[in-house]
Amino acid sequence: MTERSHYSTHTSWEENVGYSRAIQIGNTIEVSGTVASNENGIVFPGDAASQAAFIFEKIGVALTYFNAGFEHVVRVRIYVTDIEDFEVVTTAYTKYFKEVKPAMTLVEISRLVHSDLKLEVEVTAVI
């Protein structure tokens, strides 16, 4: 059986629902859907640009836990609640991925778990 390593930020959502912020199996790292929240709740309510920047930093911490970085990301999925936020979200995305050029999906969805959240991002990395 392939060894599984878990990374947790110990948020109530992770603990109550039963998932990891990120998991590594073999040389693949999967980072769970990540929103702009921390131990105090939602940060930058309703601000897609600031939430996107916060989310990519949060993802970076998870990747670092597994000795990986943005250069190892092969797939990014971005879910926005308003497609009009496309430009500000992709501006934040470009800071981390312009040279990496992973496969990327950005779609509008009807809503997220809280109305103050503007986007959720998940990534797959291979090391």
Helices and strands as residue ranges (DSSP letters): E 4-7, H 12-13, I 14-18, E 22-25, E 28-34, E 37-38, E 41-42, H 48-65, G 70-72, E 73-80, G 83-85, H 86-97, E 103-108, E 119-126
